[in-house]
Amino acid sequence: MKLVKSIIFGIFISIILTACGPNEKEIIRYNDEIVLQQYAVINAETELINAIMDNDTMIIPLAMSDFIYQIEVSLAAVQEIKEIDKEISLKEAAISMFNAYSSIAMNQYPEIIELKRLSDPEFTEDKELRLNQLSTQVNEILDQKNMEFFETQNKLSKKHNIAFKIYTNGQQ
């Protein structure tokens, strides 16, 4: 009888412990869903940057629209993801990062595009200085937000003792 009670008690404790938190597959799926959205935004931004650098006046407006659209889609997708760890929220870090991308898309990129479209005589030293300031500002903001995201991801990984896959160019 003691053995049966011990077994039942052990099963009960196991159920409670596994029900208390997310399992490894849930955490990995949560991370992967968010990282997929992060890479979609980064890839859309890369397309925009390439168009700007090539000064491709036909592609820049399309790339800009695609970039803004991808930010909106990714932000909405992440907002729909069920939070897995309220203490260490990768979801909130991603939302903060996407909001920074959105702000930059609406504020800095239009001016960068305008400056890059100037002809050589119009592109004065002051304009070049402004372009460099804007580029530096964009890089600093996005580097900070991406680092915050990465640090949150590391905390989540350590807390749940899970190693996330390394992604390259959005590929597993």
Backbone as JSON, one array per atom type, in Angstrom:
{
  "sequence": "MKLVKSIIFGIFISIILTACGPNEKEIIRYNDEIVLQQYAVINAETELINAIMDNDTMIIPLAMSDFIYQIEVSLAAVQEIKEIDKEISLKEAAISMFNAYSSIAMNQYPEIIELKRLSDPEFTEDKELRLNQLSTQVNEILDQKNMEFFETQNKLSKKHNIAFKIYTNGQQ",
  "N": [[0.83, -1.19, 0.0], [1.96, 1.25, 0.79], [3.81, 1.5, -1.23], [2.19, 1.87, -3.5], [0.99, 4.29, -2.82], [3.27, 5.89, -2.78], [4.05, 5.75, -5.47], [1.84, 6.94, -6.73], [1.97, 9.47, -5.54], [4.45, 10.29, -6.58], [3.86, 10.4, -9.32], [1.92, 12.4, -9.27], [3.46, 14.62, -8.38], [5.23, 14.8, -10.54], [3.46, 15.5, -12.59], [2.6, 18.0, -11.7], [5.04, 19.43, -11.72], [5.72, 19.39, -14.46], [3.57, 20.72, -15.51], [3.87, 23.27, -14.61], [5.52, 24.9, -16.12], [6.68, 25.88, -19.41], [7.52, 23.41, -21.88], [10.53, 22.11, -23.43], [10.26, 21.96, -26.26], [8.16, 23.77, -26.7], [9.33, 26.18, -25.93], [11.43, 26.38, -27.76], [9.97, 26.5, -30.16], [8.61, 28.91, -29.72], [10.78, 30.73, -29.63], [11.81, 30.31, -32.25], [9.67, 31.14, -33.89], [9.59, 33.87, -33.36], [12.21, 34.68, -34.08], [12.14, 34.09, -36.78], [10.47, 36.13, -37.7], [12.05, 38.31, -37.04], [14.24, 37.96, -38.8], [12.91, 38.25, -41.23], [12.28, 40.98, -41.21], [14.87, 42.09, -41.07], [15.92, 41.15, -43.51], [14.22, 42.5, -45.32], [14.96, 45.11, -44.74], [17.62, 45.03, -45.58], [17.28, 44.72, -48.33], [16.19, 47.22, -48.9], [18.33, 48.91, -48.16], [20.26, 48.07, -50.02], [19.03, 48.92, -52.39], [19.02, 51.68, -51.94], [21.77, 52.2, -51.8], [22.52, 51.51, -54.38], [21.26, 53.51, -55.6], [18.89, 53.18, -56.96], [16.29, 54.35, -58.42], [13.87, 53.3, -59.22], [13.48, 51.02, -57.73], [13.77, 51.73, -55.02], [11.34, 52.98, -53.88], [9.62, 50.75, -53.89], [11.07, 48.91, -52.34], [11.11, 50.29, -49.95], [8.37, 50.37, -49.31], [7.94, 47.61, -49.08], [9.59, 47.07, -46.89], [8.39, 48.57, -44.79], [5.89, 47.32, -44.78], [6.67, 44.69, -44.1], [7.64, 45.09, -41.5], [5.26, 45.78, -40.2], [3.75, 43.4, -40.59], [5.37, 41.53, -39.28], [5.42, 42.58, -36.68], [2.69, 42.36, -36.0], [2.45, 39.56, -36.15], [4.17, 38.69, -34.1], [2.94, 39.84, -31.9], [0.74, 38.23, -31.71], [1.71, 35.85, -30.79], [1.75, 33.51, -28.17], [2.75, 34.35, -24.94], [5.54, 32.93, -23.38], [7.21, 33.06, -21.18], [6.84, 35.16, -18.74], [8.61, 36.51, -17.15], [11.04, 36.68, -18.55], [10.78, 38.04, -21.36], [10.91, 37.37, -24.58], [9.25, 38.0, -26.57], [8.35, 40.63, -25.92], [10.79, 41.96, -26.17], [11.21, 41.65, -28.9], [9.02, 43.06, -29.92], [9.65, 45.65, -29.05], [11.99, 46.0, -30.53], [10.98, 45.85, -33.18], [9.33, 48.08, -33.15], [11.27, 50.06, -33.01], [12.49, 49.7, -35.51], [10.31, 50.45, -37.08], [9.98, 53.17, -36.37], [12.38, 54.2, -37.37], [12.04, 53.63, -40.07], [10.04, 55.4, -40.68], [11.09, 57.87, -40.0], [14.07, 58.31, -40.2], [14.91, 56.91, -42.59], [13.42, 58.05, -44.84], [14.64, 60.6, -45.08], [17.29, 59.85, -45.52], [17.03, 58.59, -47.99], [16.2, 60.75, -49.54], [18.5, 62.37, -49.41], [20.37, 60.7, -50.68], [19.42, 60.75, -53.26], [20.16, 63.14, -54.32], [21.84, 65.13, -56.77], [25.31, 65.26, -57.83], [26.31, 68.02, -57.7], [24.44, 69.07, -55.92], [24.86, 67.63, -53.65], [26.3, 68.52, -51.08], [29.0, 69.19, -48.7], [27.79, 69.54, -46.22], [25.42, 68.1, -46.6], [26.45, 65.57, -46.96], [27.59, 65.18, -44.45], [25.23, 65.2, -42.91], [23.98, 62.89, -43.94], [25.8, 60.93, -43.1], [25.51, 61.26, -40.32], [22.83, 60.47, -39.96], [22.97, 57.8, -40.85], [24.73, 56.72, -38.97], [23.2, 57.11, -36.67], [20.97, 55.44, -37.21], [22.26, 52.94, -37.3], [23.28, 52.77, -34.65], [20.93, 52.78, -33.07], [19.54, 50.49, -34.03], [21.48, 48.51, -33.64], [21.62, 48.53, -30.84], [18.97, 47.74, -30.15], [18.85, 45.21, -31.38], [20.85, 43.96, -29.93], [19.77, 44.02, -27.34], [17.61, 42.29, -27.79], [19.03, 39.92, -28.4], [20.38, 39.53, -25.94], [18.19, 39.08, -24.26], [17.25, 36.75, -25.39], [19.42, 35.07, -24.78], [19.22, 35.04, -21.97], [16.78, 33.74, -21.66], [17.4, 31.3, -22.81], [19.4, 30.37, -21.03], [17.98, 30.28, -18.6], [16.08, 28.28, -19.05], [17.7, 26.26, -19.79], [18.31, 25.64, -22.51], [19.57, 25.26, -25.75], [19.45, 27.33, -28.42], [18.98, 27.04, -31.97], [21.36, 28.17, -34.34], [20.87, 30.7, -36.64], [21.33, 31.56, -40.03], [21.12, 34.1, -42.3], [18.33, 33.84, -42.25], [17.93, 31.15, -42.53], [17.73, 27.78, -41.39]],
  "CA": [[0.0, 0.0, 0.0], [2.87, 2.38, 0.81], [4.41, 1.58, -2.55], [1.19, 2.44, -4.39], [0.87, 5.7, -2.46], [4.51, 6.55, -3.22], [4.0, 5.87, -6.93], [0.82, 7.95, -7.04], [2.53, 10.75, -5.13], [5.49, 10.62, -7.55], [3.19, 10.8, -10.57], [1.29, 13.69, -8.99], [4.52, 15.63, -8.35], [5.71, 14.94, -11.92], [2.45, 16.25, -13.35], [2.65, 19.39, -11.24], [6.28, 20.04, -12.18], [5.69, 19.61, -15.9], [2.49, 21.66, -15.83], [4.23, 24.59, -14.12], [6.23, 25.73, -17.08], [6.7, 25.39, -20.79], [8.52, 22.38, -22.13], [11.62, 22.52, -24.32], [9.74, 22.16, -27.62], [7.37, 25.01, -26.72], [10.26, 27.32, -25.85], [12.14, 26.44, -29.04], [9.0, 26.97, -31.15], [8.41, 30.32, -29.39], [11.98, 31.43, -30.11], [11.91, 30.22, -33.7], [8.63, 31.97, -34.5], [10.01, 35.27, -33.22], [13.42, 34.88, -34.87], [11.72, 34.11, -38.18], [9.98, 37.48, -37.98], [13.21, 39.2, -36.98], [14.99, 37.82, -40.05], [12.11, 38.82, -42.32], [12.47, 42.44, -41.15], [16.27, 42.38, -41.43], [16.06, 40.94, -44.96], [13.54, 43.61, -46.01], [15.8, 46.3, -44.59], [18.79, 44.82, -46.43], [16.85, 45.02, -49.7], [16.07, 48.68, -48.97], [19.69, 49.48, -48.13], [20.89, 47.79, -51.33], [18.41, 49.81, -53.39], [19.5, 53.04, -51.66], [23.19, 52.27, -52.16], [22.57, 51.47, -55.84], [20.51, 54.69, -56.03], [17.93, 52.65, -57.94], [15.08, 55.14, -58.18], [12.69, 52.46, -59.5], [13.35, 49.99, -56.69], [13.72, 52.32, -53.68], [9.97, 53.08, -53.31], [9.1, 49.39, -53.66], [11.8, 48.34, -51.2], [10.65, 51.01, -48.76], [7.03, 49.85, -49.02], [8.11, 46.23, -48.6], [10.19, 47.16, -45.56], [7.34, 49.01, -43.85], [4.9, 46.24, -44.73], [7.23, 43.56, -43.35], [7.66, 45.46, -40.08], [3.87, 45.67, -39.71], [3.39, 41.98, -40.58], [6.15, 40.87, -38.22], [4.93, 43.08, -35.41], [1.39, 41.72, -35.75], [2.67, 38.13, -35.93], [4.76, 38.5, -32.78], [1.93, 40.2, -30.91], [-0.19, 37.1, -31.61], [2.39, 34.71, -30.17], [1.49, 33.35, -26.74], [3.93, 34.58, -24.1], [5.97, 31.68, -22.77], [7.88, 33.35, -19.92], [6.55, 36.57, -18.45], [9.8, 37.07, -16.51], [12.01, 36.96, -19.61], [9.9, 38.09, -22.52], [11.51, 37.56, -25.89], [8.18, 38.65, -27.34], [8.41, 42.07, -25.66], [12.05, 42.45, -26.75], [10.99, 41.72, -30.34], [8.09, 44.17, -30.18], [10.44, 46.87, -28.89], [12.9, 46.07, -31.67], [10.2, 46.18, -34.38], [8.9, 49.48, -33.01], [12.44, 50.88, -33.38], [12.58, 49.63, -36.97], [9.2, 51.24, -37.62], [10.31, 54.57, -36.17], [13.45, 54.52, -38.3], [11.47, 53.61, -41.42], [9.21, 56.59, -40.87], [11.81, 59.1, -39.71], [15.42, 58.46, -40.76], [15.08, 56.43, -43.96], [13.0, 59.0, -45.88], [15.66, 61.63, -45.26], [18.46, 59.2, -46.14], [16.68, 58.4, -49.41], [16.21, 62.09, -50.15], [19.9, 62.8, -49.55], [21.04, 59.86, -51.68], [18.91, 61.08, -54.59], [20.71, 64.42, -54.77], [22.89, 65.08, -57.79], [26.63, 65.61, -57.28], [26.44, 69.42, -57.28], [23.55, 69.33, -54.78], [25.33, 66.85, -52.5], [27.36, 69.33, -50.47], [29.62, 68.61, -47.51], [26.76, 69.53, -45.17], [24.5, 67.0, -46.91], [27.19, 64.34, -46.69], [27.67, 65.08, -43.0], [23.9, 64.8, -42.44], [23.79, 61.49, -44.33], [26.62, 60.13, -42.18], [24.88, 61.32, -39.0], [21.63, 59.63, -40.0], [23.4, 56.4, -40.96], [25.26, 56.35, -37.66], [22.06, 57.06, -35.75], [20.22, 54.21, -37.52], [23.07, 51.79, -36.87], [23.34, 52.73, -33.19], [19.62, 52.4, -32.53], [19.23, 49.1, -34.37], [22.45, 47.65, -32.95], [21.19, 48.45, -29.45], [17.74, 46.94, -30.07], [19.18, 43.83, -31.69], [21.63, 43.44, -28.8], [18.8, 43.77, -26.26], [16.9, 41.08, -28.18], [19.97, 38.82, -28.25], [20.6, 39.32, -24.51], [16.97, 38.48, -23.74], [17.27, 35.38, -25.9], [20.4, 34.34, -23.98], [18.66, 34.84, -20.63], [15.74, 32.71, -21.8], [18.13, 30.06, -23.07], [20.05, 29.94, -19.8], [16.97, 29.97, -17.58], [15.42, 27.01, -19.37], [18.76, 25.33, -20.16], [18.03, 25.25, -23.9], [20.43, 25.9, -26.75], [18.7, 27.61, -29.63], [19.71, 26.89, -33.22], [21.94, 29.38, -34.93], [20.3, 30.96, -37.95], [22.12, 32.39, -40.92], [20.31, 34.62, -43.41], [16.95, 33.36, -42.15], [17.88, 29.71, -42.79], [18.11, 26.92, -40.26]],
  "C": [[0.87, 1.26, 0.0], [3.5, 2.59, -0.56], [3.45, 2.23, -3.53], [1.03, 3.93, -4.11], [2.1, 6.48, -2.92], [4.5, 6.76, -4.72], [3.0, 6.94, -7.34], [1.33, 9.34, -6.69], [3.59, 11.21, -6.12], [4.89, 11.08, -8.87], [2.56, 12.17, -10.4], [2.32, 14.82, -9.01], [5.05, 15.86, -9.77], [4.75, 15.75, -12.77], [2.5, 17.72, -12.97], [3.9, 20.09, -11.78], [6.25, 20.3, -13.69], [4.6, 20.6, -16.3], [2.85, 23.08, -15.43], [4.9, 25.47, -15.15], [6.21, 25.13, -18.46], [7.77, 24.31, -20.96], [9.51, 22.88, -23.19], [11.11, 22.81, -25.74], [8.94, 23.45, -27.72], [8.28, 26.24, -26.73], [11.0, 27.47, -27.18], [11.21, 26.96, -30.13], [8.75, 28.47, -30.97], [9.57, 31.16, -29.92], [12.02, 31.46, -31.63], [10.88, 31.09, -34.41], [9.02, 33.45, -34.46], [11.22, 35.57, -34.09], [13.09, 34.9, -36.36], [11.22, 35.49, -38.58], [11.12, 38.49, -37.96], [13.99, 39.15, -38.3], [14.22, 38.38, -41.24], [12.28, 40.34, -42.38], [13.89, 42.81, -41.57], [16.49, 42.2, -42.93], [15.39, 42.04, -45.76], [14.36, 44.89, -45.9], [17.05, 46.19, -45.48], [18.46, 45.13, -47.9], [16.73, 46.53, -49.9], [17.46, 49.33, -49.02], [20.39, 49.27, -49.47], [20.33, 48.71, -52.41], [18.9, 51.25, -53.2], [20.95, 53.18, -52.11], [23.37, 52.25, -53.68], [21.91, 52.7, -56.46], [19.53, 54.32, -57.16], [16.57, 53.28, -57.69], [13.79, 54.35, -58.45], [12.43, 51.5, -58.34], [13.18, 50.59, -55.29], [12.29, 52.42, -53.13], [9.35, 51.71, -53.02], [9.76, 48.75, -52.44], [11.37, 49.0, -49.9], [9.27, 50.51, -48.35], [7.1, 48.43, -48.47], [8.65, 46.21, -47.18], [9.14, 47.53, -44.52], [6.29, 47.92, -43.68], [5.41, 45.08, -43.88], [7.31, 43.87, -41.85], [6.26, 45.28, -39.48], [3.44, 44.22, -39.58], [4.1, 41.26, -39.42], [5.7, 41.31, -36.83], [3.6, 42.42, -35.04], [1.56, 40.23, -35.44], [3.22, 37.87, -34.52], [3.76, 38.83, -31.68], [0.93, 39.06, -30.69], [0.41, 35.88, -30.91], [2.1, 34.69, -28.67], [2.8, 33.5, -25.97], [4.27, 33.28, -23.37], [6.62, 31.88, -21.4], [7.73, 34.84, -19.64], [7.75, 37.27, -17.81], [10.85, 37.5, -17.53], [11.25, 36.9, -20.92], [10.64, 38.41, -23.81], [10.51, 38.27, -26.8], [8.24, 40.17, -27.16], [9.69, 42.69, -26.22], [11.9, 42.6, -28.26], [10.07, 42.87, -30.69], [8.82, 45.5, -30.06], [11.38, 47.07, -30.08], [12.14, 46.46, -32.93], [9.66, 47.6, -34.32], [10.05, 50.43, -33.37], [12.62, 50.87, -34.9], [11.5, 50.5, -37.62], [9.49, 52.74, -37.52], [11.38, 55.02, -37.17], [12.93, 54.56, -39.74], [10.67, 54.87, -41.7], [9.99, 57.89, -40.74], [13.16, 59.24, -40.42], [15.52, 58.04, -42.22], [14.57, 57.39, -45.03], [14.04, 60.1, -46.14], [16.92, 61.06, -45.9], [18.22, 59.04, -47.64], [16.74, 59.74, -50.15], [17.65, 62.57, -50.39], [20.63, 62.0, -50.62], [20.6, 60.17, -53.11], [19.48, 62.39, -55.14], [21.79, 64.21, -55.83], [24.21, 65.51, -57.14], [26.75, 67.08, -56.87], [25.57, 69.76, -56.06], [24.05, 68.67, -53.49], [26.56, 67.53, -51.9], [27.96, 68.6, -49.27], [28.62, 68.52, -46.36], [25.8, 68.36, -45.36], [25.18, 65.66, -46.62], [27.31, 64.11, -45.19], [26.33, 64.62, -42.42], [23.62, 63.33, -42.76], [24.57, 60.56, -43.39], [26.03, 60.11, -40.77], [23.65, 60.4, -38.93], [21.99, 58.15, -40.04], [23.94, 55.89, -39.63], [24.14, 56.19, -36.64], [21.25, 55.77, -35.96], [20.98, 53.0, -37.0], [23.11, 51.67, -35.35], [22.03, 52.25, -32.58], [19.34, 50.92, -32.79], [20.21, 48.12, -33.74], [22.04, 47.46, -31.49], [19.97, 47.55, -29.3], [18.0, 45.47, -30.38], [19.99, 43.19, -30.57], [20.71, 43.14, -27.61], [18.01, 42.49, -26.54], [17.79, 39.86, -27.94], [20.22, 38.5, -26.76], [19.37, 38.67, -23.86], [16.89, 37.01, -24.16], [18.25, 34.53, -25.1], [19.89, 34.06, -22.58], [17.62, 33.73, -20.65], [16.38, 31.34, -21.99], [18.75, 29.5, -21.79], [19.04, 29.52, -18.74], [16.36, 28.59, -17.8], [16.39, 25.94, -19.84], [18.52, 24.73, -21.55], [19.0, 25.99, -24.8], [19.6, 26.08, -28.01], [19.59, 27.4, -30.85], [20.26, 28.23, -33.65], [21.37, 29.52, -36.33], [21.24, 31.85, -38.74], [21.24, 32.79, -42.1], [18.9, 34.05, -43.41], [16.82, 31.87, -42.38], [18.31, 28.94, -41.55], [19.3, 26.07, -40.62]]
}
